């Protein structure tokens, strides 16, 4: 059973609302804080098998947070490619949809 203690944090801290005594990534029983990563960053970490999807948007210990941050920095070029590929697919799908609508008109 996880021992959890919730506390409200000021919004300017960069942390998202609470502490726990268990890290959701490594399951270590250490002080953990919910951290802000973008959706793209979490998706990349899950795709790279750095973290389980159940740990997304959950409290992390300092070790896991800094490890994930370092991975994102080291693999920033891969993240840019992933983002560019997704953007290209969305643009292609949008163009196909617009062409389909124009063809029917």
Secondary structure per residue as TSV (DSSP state, phi and psi in degrees):
chain	resnum	aa	ss	phi	psi
A	1	X	-	360.0	132.7
A	2	X	-	-80.0	134.8
A	3	X	-	-92.8	108.4
A	4	X	-	-117.4	135.0
A	5	X	-	-126.0	119.8
A	6	X	-	-96.5	139.3
A	7	X	-	-142.6	145.4
A	8	X	-	-84.1	136.3
A	9	X	-	-113.7	149.5
A	10	X	-	-60.0	145.0
A	11	X	G	-67.5	-18.8
A	12	X	G	-85.1	5.6
A	13	X	G	-81.5	-19.0
A	14	X	S	87.3	-5.6
A	15	X	E	-100.6	156.8
A	16	X	E	-111.8	75.3
A	17	X	E	85.4	-23.4
A	18	X	E	-159.2	160.8
A	19	X	E	-103.5	154.8
A	20	X	E	-138.4	171.6
A	21	X	S	-104.3	16.6
A	22	X	S	-145.1	126.0
A	23	X	-	-76.0	132.2
A	24	X	T	-76.5	-15.3
A	25	X	T	-90.6	-54.4
A	26	X	T	-98.3	-7.8
A	27	X	-	60.9	19.7
A	28	X	-	-70.9	147.4
A	29	X	S	-91.2	74.8
A	30	X	S	-136.2	160.1
A	31	X	-	-57.1	127.4
A	32	X	E	-132.0	150.4
A	33	X	E	-131.8	141.6
A	34	X	E	-70.1	126.4
A	35	X	E	-112.6	155.2
A	36	X	-	-96.3	115.8
A	37	X	-	-123.4	151.2
A	38	X	-	-69.0	162.8
A	39	X	H	-58.8	-38.9
A	40	X	H	-64.2	-40.2
A	41	X	H	-65.5	-46.2
A	42	X	H	-61.4	-42.9
A	43	X	H	-60.9	-42.6
A	44	X	H	-64.5	-44.9
A	45	X	H	-60.8	-39.4
A	46	X	H	-69.4	-44.7
A	47	X	H	-61.7	-36.5
A	48	X	T	-82.1	1.4
A	49	X	T	60.3	33.8
A	50	X	S	-84.2	-24.6
A	51	X	S	-149.6	149.3
A	52	X	-	-77.4	149.3
A	53	X	G	-62.0	-23.8
A	54	X	G	-68.9	-17.6
A	55	X	G	-90.1	-8.1
A	56	X	T	-61.0	134.2
A	57	X	T	58.4	27.0
A	58	X	S	-116.4	164.6
A	59	X	E	-60.3	139.1
A	60	X	E	-125.5	146.0
A	61	X	-	-76.1	166.4
A	62	X	H	-59.3	-42.1
A	63	X	H	-59.2	-47.9
A	64	X	H	-66.1	-43.0
A	65	X	H	-57.2	-51.2
A	66	X	H	-68.8	-32.5
A	67	X	H	-63.3	-48.2
A	68	X	H	-63.6	-40.8
A	69	X	H	-61.3	-44.0
A	70	X	H	-63.7	-41.3
A	71	X	H	-61.3	-44.3
A	72	X	H	-63.7	-38.0
A	73	X	H	-67.9	-46.2
A	74	X	H	-64.1	-32.4
A	75	X	T	-108.3	25.6
A	76	X	H	-57.9	-37.5
A	77	X	H	-63.2	-40.1
A	78	X	H	-64.8	-38.5
A	79	X	H	-64.4	-40.5
A	80	X	H	-61.6	-41.6
A	81	X	H	-64.2	-43.8
A	82	X	H	-60.0	-44.3
A	83	X	H	-65.5	-41.6
A	84	X	H	-65.1	-40.4
A	85	X	H	-63.4	-42.3
A	86	X	H	-65.0	-43.7
A	87	X	H	-61.8	-40.1
A	88	X	H	-65.4	-40.8
A	89	X	H	-65.4	-40.3
A	90	X	H	-65.1	-43.8
A	91	X	H	-62.3	-41.9
A	92	X	H	-64.2	-43.5
A	93	X	H	-65.6	-39.6
A	94	X	H	-64.1	-42.7
A	95	X	H	-64.0	-42.6
A	96	X	H	-63.2	-40.5
A	97	X	H	-65.5	-44.0
A	98	X	H	-63.4	-41.4
A	99	X	H	-65.6	-35.7
A	100	X	H	-65.4	-41.2
A	101	X	H	-68.9	-40.3
A	102	X	H	-65.8	-39.1
A	103	X	H	-65.0	-32.7
A	104	X	H	-78.6	-22.8
A	105	X	-	-73.1	360.0
